């Protein structure tokens, strides 16, 4: 009985940490684009051109994943050396301050503070790497898959509820005193609660100190390692291209909605992203298991990745008065992505032995962070040429990723080593 009790509490706290982290990421989605693109919110000078606003927005969106690219490996390494609990608490506190600063920046219309808050939140949002490490500490081979699956559920719930709550809490039509800053005060409150949980119910899970090198540039070294290893560089290139594709779509889709369908309401954009999130969870909860029982992860991706590339451009066909049609297209895109992502991680994981799982998944996370940071910067520029271009580029990146997978990737029958 004692063993069960001690294990359950830390896992619940980890679940809450990941959920609140993703909730915060999701809360930003429906708020950030209207905040910068619609002049009446006064975040940017009234005479600033729509093109410049789009570019500034791209850099602001990129600030979070770019900071996470540097922060996640560093926080993970520090927790290997000095313990999970203190750095988990420190990173959650940083996220808490980030939300407070973001809310305050909206009130005082300070774009520089807005950038600083996103960078701080992104860097300390690397607590996901500590959460994964803690799960490894608490799990054996039999329970690891189940425990990591719990984190996957937290991701899914955060992606559904985050955008929905962000849009609703920012909508003064629902409650008169709601405004664009309200979601971030709310997120700060949740983060403070999470911090209390860590102090009260999260024991130190690190069993053995590991002198992992601590460096601000671990993310860059991870990218270098990924493309230096001959037997892994192809699958990592596929991960990078598919991550680029998905993020060219999601990170500027709200801008597409504002431009093409004149969505200026936080609540409308929230409904769209919650709709996407629901279908991703349906795919992972309903379709993933039966598919993996019948087919290998590699064969599944070979089908779903090309289907994403084909369905993305369909979003461009509805006219400004036919917004209802995107609700018929988005379930297909979301389901294909929901199936692709976990299977892609499985293929990456299967390339090496058990002892090297932490290293390969750390490299995989660095590649995904970089793949999230690049699209909004480029999309900010190409959107000024044509609002459809981010979705077109998303489709092209996904198609190239699929071609690399089909033409060049050879699944290893024997698990390889990082030394090879």
C-alpha positions as CSV (number, residue, x, y, z in Angstrom):
1,X,0.0,0.0,0.0
2,X,2.8,2.4,0.9
3,X,4.5,1.8,-2.5
4,X,1.4,2.6,-4.4
5,X,0.8,5.8,-2.5
6,X,4.3,7.2,-3.1
7,X,4.2,6.4,-6.7
8,X,0.8,7.8,-7.5
9,X,1.3,11.3,-6.1
10,X,4.4,12.1,-8.2
11,X,2.8,10.9,-11.4
12,X,-0.3,13.0,-10.7
13,X,2.0,16.1,-10.2
14,X,3.8,15.3,-13.4
15,X,0.5,15.0,-15.2
16,X,-0.6,18.4,-13.8
17,X,2.8,20.0,-14.8
18,X,2.6,18.9,-18.4
19,X,-1.1,19.6,-18.7
20,X,-0.8,23.2,-17.3
21,X,2.3,23.7,-19.5
22,X,0.4,22.7,-22.6
23,X,-2.7,24.6,-21.4
24,X,-0.6,27.7,-21.3
25,X,0.8,27.1,-24.8
26,X,-2.8,26.6,-26.0
27,X,-4.2,29.6,-24.3
28,X,-1.9,31.9,-26.3
29,X,-3.1,30.5,-29.7
30,X,-6.4,32.3,-30.2
31,X,-5.2,35.5,-28.4
32,X,-1.8,36.4,-29.9
33,X,-2.7,36.9,-33.6
34,X,-5.7,39.3,-33.1
35,X,-3.7,41.1,-30.4
36,X,-1.0,42.1,-32.8
37,X,-2.9,42.2,-36.2
38,X,-6.0,44.1,-35.1
39,X,-5.1,47.8,-34.6
40,X,-7.8,48.4,-32.0
41,X,-5.9,46.3,-29.4
42,X,-3.1,48.9,-29.4
43,X,-0.2,46.5,-28.9
44,X,1.6,48.0,-31.9
45,X,1.6,51.6,-33.3
46,X,-1.7,52.4,-35.0
47,X,0.0,53.4,-38.2
48,X,2.1,50.2,-38.5
49,X,1.3,48.4,-41.8
50,X,-0.4,45.0,-41.8
51,X,2.8,43.5,-43.4
52,X,5.0,44.7,-40.6
53,X,2.4,43.5,-38.0
54,X,2.5,40.0,-39.6
55,X,6.4,39.9,-39.4
56,X,6.4,41.0,-35.7
57,X,3.8,38.3,-34.9
58,X,6.0,35.7,-36.5
59,X,8.9,36.6,-34.3
60,X,6.7,36.7,-31.2
61,X,5.4,33.2,-31.9
62,X,8.9,31.9,-32.6
63,X,10.2,33.3,-29.3
64,X,8.7,30.6,-27.2
65,X,9.9,27.4,-29.1
66,X,13.3,29.0,-29.7
67,X,13.8,29.7,-26.0
68,X,12.6,26.1,-25.3
69,X,15.2,24.8,-27.8
70,X,17.9,26.2,-25.5
71,X,16.1,25.7,-22.1
72,X,14.8,22.1,-22.3
73,X,18.2,20.3,-22.6
74,X,19.8,22.6,-20.0
75,X,17.1,22.1,-17.4
76,X,17.1,18.3,-18.1
77,X,20.9,18.2,-17.5
78,X,20.6,20.3,-14.3
79,X,18.0,18.0,-12.9
80,X,20.2,15.0,-13.7
81,X,22.9,16.6,-11.5
82,X,21.1,18.3,-8.7
83,X,17.7,16.6,-8.5
84,X,14.3,16.8,-10.2
85,X,12.2,18.5,-7.5
86,X,14.1,21.8,-7.1
87,X,14.5,22.4,-10.9
88,X,10.9,21.4,-11.6
89,X,9.8,23.9,-9.0
90,X,12.2,26.6,-10.3
91,X,11.0,26.1,-13.9
92,X,7.3,26.2,-12.9
93,X,8.0,29.5,-11.0
94,X,9.6,30.9,-14.1
95,X,6.5,30.0,-16.1
96,X,4.3,31.6,-13.4
97,X,6.3,34.9,-13.7
98,X,6.1,34.6,-17.6
99,X,2.3,34.5,-17.5
100,X,2.1,37.5,-15.1
101,X,4.4,39.5,-17.3
102,X,2.4,38.6,-20.4
103,X,-0.9,39.7,-18.8
104,X,0.7,42.9,-17.6
105,X,2.3,43.6,-21.0
106,X,-1.2,43.4,-22.6
107,X,-2.6,45.9,-20.1
108,X,0.2,48.5,-20.5
109,X,0.6,47.7,-24.3
110,X,4.3,46.9,-24.0
111,X,5.4,44.8,-27.0
112,X,9.0,44.4,-25.6
113,X,7.7,43.0,-22.3
114,X,5.5,40.7,-24.3
115,X,8.6,39.3,-26.1
116,X,10.5,39.0,-22.8
117,X,7.6,37.1,-21.1
118,X,7.4,34.6,-24.0
119,X,11.2,34.0,-23.9
120,X,11.1,33.5,-20.2
121,X,8.1,31.1,-20.4
122,X,9.7,29.2,-23.3
123,X,13.0,28.7,-21.5
124,X,11.4,27.6,-18.2
125,X,8.7,25.6,-20.2
126,X,11.6,23.2,-20.7
127,X,10.3,21.6,-17.5
128,X,8.7,19.0,-19.9
129,X,12.2,17.5,-20.2
130,X,12.4,17.2,-16.3
131,X,8.9,15.6,-16.3
132,X,10.0,13.0,-18.8
133,X,13.1,12.3,-16.7
134,X,11.0,11.9,-13.5
135,X,8.7,9.5,-15.3
136,X,11.7,7.4,-16.2
137,X,12.9,7.5,-12.6
138,X,9.5,6.2,-11.4
139,X,8.9,3.6,-14.1
140,X,10.1,0.1,-14.9
141,X,9.9,-1.5,-18.4
142,X,6.3,-2.7,-17.8
143,X,4.9,0.6,-16.6
144,X,6.9,3.1,-18.7
145,X,4.6,2.9,-21.8
146,X,1.5,3.4,-19.6
147,X,3.1,6.4,-17.7
148,X,4.3,8.1,-20.9
149,X,0.8,7.5,-22.3
150,X,-0.5,9.5,-19.4
151,X,1.7,12.4,-20.4
152,X,0.4,12.1,-24.0
153,X,-3.2,12.4,-22.6
154,X,-2.1,15.6,-20.7
155,X,-0.7,17.0,-24.0
156,X,-4.0,16.2,-25.8
157,X,-6.2,17.7,-23.0
158,X,-4.0,20.8,-22.9
159,X,-4.3,21.3,-26.6
160,X,-8.1,21.1,-26.6
161,X,-8.8,23.1,-23.5
162,X,-6.0,25.7,-23.9
163,X,-7.2,27.4,-27.0
164,X,-10.9,27.0,-26.0
165,X,-10.3,28.6,-22.6
166,X,-8.0,31.2,-24.0
167,X,-10.6,32.4,-26.5
168,X,-13.5,32.3,-24.0
169,X,-11.7,34.0,-21.2
170,X,-10.7,36.8,-23.5
171,X,-14.2,37.4,-24.8
172,X,-16.1,40.3,-23.0
173,X,-19.3,39.1,-24.6
174,X,-19.2,36.2,-22.2
175,X,-18.3,38.2,-19.0
176,X,-18.1,42.0,-19.2
177,X,-14.7,42.2,-17.4
178,X,-13.0,39.5,-19.6
179,X,-10.3,40.9,-21.9
180,X,-7.1,39.7,-23.7
181,X,-5.1,39.6,-20.4
182,X,-7.7,37.4,-18.5
183,X,-6.5,34.0,-19.8
184,X,-3.0,34.7,-18.6
185,X,-4.0,35.7,-15.1
186,X,-5.9,32.5,-15.0
187,X,-2.9,30.5,-16.3
188,X,-0.7,32.1,-13.7
189,X,-3.2,31.0,-11.0
190,X,-3.1,27.4,-12.3
191,X,0.7,27.5,-12.4
192,X,0.8,28.7,-8.8
193,X,-1.4,25.8,-7.8
194,X,0.9,23.5,-9.7
195,X,3.9,24.9,-7.7
196,X,2.1,24.1,-4.4
197,X,1.5,20.5,-5.6
198,X,5.3,20.1,-6.4
199,X,6.3,21.3,-2.9
200,X,3.6,19.2,-1.1
201,X,3.3,16.0,-3.0
202,X,6.4,15.5,-5.3
203,X,9.3,13.6,-3.6
204,X,12.8,13.7,-5.2
205,X,12.8,10.9,-7.8
206,X,16.5,11.1,-8.8
207,X,18.1,7.8,-7.7
208,X,21.6,8.4,-8.9
209,X,23.4,11.7,-9.7
210,X,24.5,11.9,-13.3
211,X,27.2,14.4,-14.2
212,X,25.5,15.3,-17.5
213,X,27.3,18.3,-19.1
214,X,25.3,21.5,-18.5
215,X,25.4,23.9,-21.4
216,X,23.2,26.6,-23.0
217,X,24.2,25.1,-26.3
218,X,23.1,21.5,-25.7
219,X,20.3,21.9,-28.2
220,X,22.7,22.9,-30.9
221,X,24.9,20.0,-30.1
222,X,21.9,17.7,-30.3
223,X,21.1,18.9,-33.8
224,X,24.8,18.4,-34.8
225,X,24.7,14.9,-33.4
226,X,21.5,14.1,-35.2
227,X,22.9,14.8,-38.6
228,X,26.3,13.4,-37.9
229,X,25.1,9.8,-37.3
230,X,24.6,8.1,-40.7
231,X,22.0,5.5,-39.5
232,X,19.8,8.2,-37.9
233,X,20.2,11.3,-40.0
234,X,17.4,10.3,-42.5
235,X,14.7,9.7,-39.8
236,X,15.7,12.9,-38.0
237,X,15.4,14.8,-41.3
238,X,11.9,13.4,-41.7
239,X,11.0,14.5,-38.1
240,X,12.3,18.0,-38.9
241,X,10.4,18.3,-42.2
242,X,7.1,17.0,-40.8
243,X,7.4,19.3,-37.8
244,X,8.1,22.2,-40.1
245,X,5.0,21.3,-42.1
246,X,2.6,21.0,-39.1
247,X,3.8,24.2,-37.6
248,X,3.6,26.3,-40.8
249,X,0.0,25.2,-40.7
250,X,-0.9,25.6,-37.0
251,X,1.1,28.6,-36.0
252,X,-0.3,30.9,-38.7
253,X,-3.7,29.3,-39.2
254,X,-5.3,31.9,-36.9
255,X,-3.8,34.6,-39.2
256,X,-5.3,32.8,-42.2
257,X,-8.7,32.8,-40.5
258,X,-8.4,36.6,-39.7
259,X,-7.4,37.4,-43.3
260,X,-9.7,35.2,-45.3
261,X,-12.8,34.8,-43.1
262,X,-12.5,38.0,-41.1
263,X,-12.2,36.2,-37.7
264,X,-11.3,39.0,-35.2
265,X,-13.1,37.4,-32.3
266,X,-10.9,35.5,-29.8
267,X,-13.7,33.1,-29.2
268,X,-14.2,32.1,-32.9
269,X,-10.5,31.2,-33.3
270,X,-10.6,29.3,-30.0
271,X,-13.5,27.1,-31.3
272,X,-11.5,26.2,-34.4
273,X,-8.4,25.1,-32.5
274,X,-10.4,23.2,-29.9
275,X,-12.1,21.4,-32.8
276,X,-8.6,20.4,-34.2
277,X,-7.5,19.2,-30.8
278,X,-10.6,17.1,-30.3
279,X,-10.0,15.2,-33.5
280,X,-6.3,14.7,-32.7
281,X,-7.3,13.1,-29.4
282,X,-10.0,11.0,-31.2
283,X,-7.2,9.7,-33.5
284,X,-4.8,8.9,-30.7
285,X,-7.4,7.4,-28.4
286,X,-9.6,5.6,-31.0
287,X,-7.6,4.8,-34.1
288,X,-4.0,4.5,-32.9
289,X,-4.1,1.2,-31.0
290,X,-6.1,-0.8,-33.6
291,X,-3.8,0.5,-36.4
292,X,-0.6,-0.4,-34.6
293,X,-1.9,-3.9,-33.9
294,X,-2.3,-4.5,-37.7
295,X,0.5,-2.4,-39.2
296,X,4.0,-1.2,-38.3
297,X,4.5,2.4,-37.3
298,X,6.7,3.0,-40.4
299,X,4.0,1.7,-42.8
300,X,1.3,3.9,-41.0
301,X,3.4,7.1,-41.4
302,X,4.0,6.3,-45.1
303,X,0.2,6.6,-45.6
304,X,-0.8,9.3,-43.1
305,X,2.1,11.8,-44.0
306,X,1.1,11.9,-47.7
307,X,-2.5,12.3,-46.7
308,X,-1.7,15.4,-44.6
309,X,0.2,16.8,-47.6
310,X,-2.8,16.3,-49.8
311,X,-5.5,17.6,-47.5
312,X,-3.8,20.8,-46.3
313,X,-4.2,22.6,-49.6
314,X,-8.0,21.8,-49.5
315,X,-8.3,24.6,-46.8
316,X,-7.5,27.1,-49.6
317,X,-10.6,26.3,-51.7
318,X,-13.5,27.6,-49.5
319,X,-14.3,31.3,-50.3
320,X,-14.7,33.9,-47.6
321,X,-18.4,33.1,-47.3
322,X,-17.8,29.3,-47.1
323,X,-16.1,29.0,-43.7
324,X,-18.3,26.0,-42.8
325,X,-16.4,23.9,-45.3
326,X,-13.2,24.0,-43.3
327,X,-15.0,22.1,-40.5
328,X,-15.3,19.2,-43.0
329,X,-11.6,19.4,-44.0
330,X,-10.0,19.9,-40.5
331,X,-11.0,16.5,-39.1
332,X,-9.1,14.7,-41.8
333,X,-5.9,16.8,-41.3
334,X,-6.2,16.4,-37.5
335,X,-6.7,12.7,-37.5
336,X,-3.8,12.1,-40.0
337,X,-1.6,14.2,-37.8
338,X,-2.8,12.6,-34.6
339,X,-1.8,9.2,-36.0
340,X,1.5,10.3,-37.5
341,X,3.0,12.0,-34.5
342,X,3.2,9.0,-32.0
343,X,4.2,6.6,-34.7
344,X,7.0,8.9,-35.9
345,X,8.3,9.0,-32.3
346,X,8.1,5.2,-32.1
347,X,10.1,4.8,-35.4
348,X,12.8,7.1,-34.0
349,X,12.9,5.2,-30.7
350,X,13.2,1.9,-32.4
351,X,16.4,2.8,-34.1
352,X,18.5,2.4,-31.0
353,X,18.8,0.1,-27.9
354,X,17.2,0.6,-24.5
355,X,20.3,2.3,-23.0
356,X,20.2,5.1,-25.5
357,X,16.5,6.0,-25.4
358,X,17.1,9.1,-23.3
359,X,19.7,10.5,-25.7
360,X,17.7,9.8,-28.9
361,X,14.5,11.2,-27.5
362,X,16.4,14.3,-26.2
363,X,17.8,14.9,-29.7
364,X,14.3,14.3,-31.2
365,X,12.9,17.0,-28.8
366,X,15.6,19.5,-29.9
367,X,14.8,18.9,-33.6
368,X,11.1,19.4,-32.9
369,X,11.7,22.6,-31.0
370,X,13.8,23.9,-33.9
371,X,11.0,22.8,-36.3
372,X,8.6,24.9,-34.2
373,X,10.8,28.0,-34.1
374,X,11.5,28.4,-37.8
375,X,8.0,28.4,-39.4
376,X,6.5,31.5,-37.7
377,X,9.5,33.7,-38.7
378,X,9.3,32.6,-42.3
379,X,5.5,32.6,-42.3
380,X,5.5,36.2,-41.0
381,X,7.3,37.3,-44.2
382,X,5.6,35.0,-46.8
383,X,2.2,35.8,-45.5
384,X,2.8,39.4,-46.6
385,X,3.2,38.1,-50.2
386,X,0.2,35.9,-50.2
387,X,-1.9,34.8,-47.1
388,X,-2.2,31.3,-48.6
389,X,1.6,30.7,-48.7
390,X,2.1,29.4,-45.1
391,X,-0.4,26.5,-45.8
392,X,1.1,25.8,-49.2
393,X,4.6,25.7,-47.7
394,X,3.2,23.4,-44.9
395,X,2.0,21.0,-47.6
396,X,5.3,21.1,-49.5
397,X,7.4,20.5,-46.3
398,X,5.2,17.5,-45.4
399,X,5.4,16.1,-48.9
400,X,9.2,16.4,-49.0
401,X,9.3,14.7,-45.5
402,X,7.2,11.9,-46.9
403,X,9.4,11.5,-50.0
404,X,12.6,11.3,-47.9
405,X,10.9,8.7,-45.7
406,X,9.7,6.5,-48.6
407,X,12.8,6.9,-50.8
408,X,15.7,7.0,-48.4
409,X,14.8,5.6,-45.0
410,X,15.7,2.0,-44.2
411,X,14.3,0.7,-40.9
412,X,17.0,-1.0,-38.9
413,X,16.3,-4.6,-38.1
414,X,19.0,-4.5,-35.5
415,X,19.1,-1.6,-33.1
416,X,22.1,0.6,-33.7
417,X,24.5,2.4,-31.3
418,X,25.3,6.1,-31.2
419,X,28.9,5.3,-31.7
420,X,28.3,3.8,-35.2
